């Protein structure tokens, strides 16, 4: 576990607390922070916030030069900048507190918030397509095109791929 505030045993206890009693734990891992950062930073939501902040900054600068609507554009710029700061804070939090879990029934994304919080959940029966993508940092990503989602920064991507494909074949 990379830079993990929880040790493997503590993380397992945390994960077991977050799954249903009728499910069997098959695999869990904390993703690599850098991979989560890259994936979330490249998302359309983050790009949109950055564009909005840049565009509103330009409008604010122009309004100062021409002294028109300076207050309105200042408020727009502050709002856009706040959205960017909140988004970057969320990405940091997600990268530090996210755990991927595969049980006998579901793929879960659990967040560590004092107790496990189910962030996302997919039934294994709904996952039909699994694509592996090796990343330059030595980790890998498992992409789920039908769910428009993925598991990023995995050291054990082969295990995850086998577990997700095993459900379909057996």
C-alpha angles and dihedrals in degrees: 000000000000117000087334119173087203122062119228093263093047091047091051090051089049091050094047089053090054100052129077119263092240092059128086118220110239104167142348136179141166110237125238108269094223093055092050090048093051094046095048095040090055093050119117091242092058092044089050092052091048091049091049092050092048094045094047090047090055091048090049092050090049091048090054091051093048097029093229123134091344094155094048093049091044089057091046091050093048091049093049092046089050090052090052092049092049092048093050090047090051091050090051092048092047092050092052101040107034124110126183116217133184117196130176089274111021150032107229136191107205125191122207106231101150085292129029114282118194104233098173135355134189125184109235089231088064094055108089103152124049121178125186121212120187113217127215093245092064095259125102141219128225109211123204103197096182091055092040087230142096149187110251133195098023123167091189100045093140091058092048092048091051093047093050093044093044090064090059096046099039 
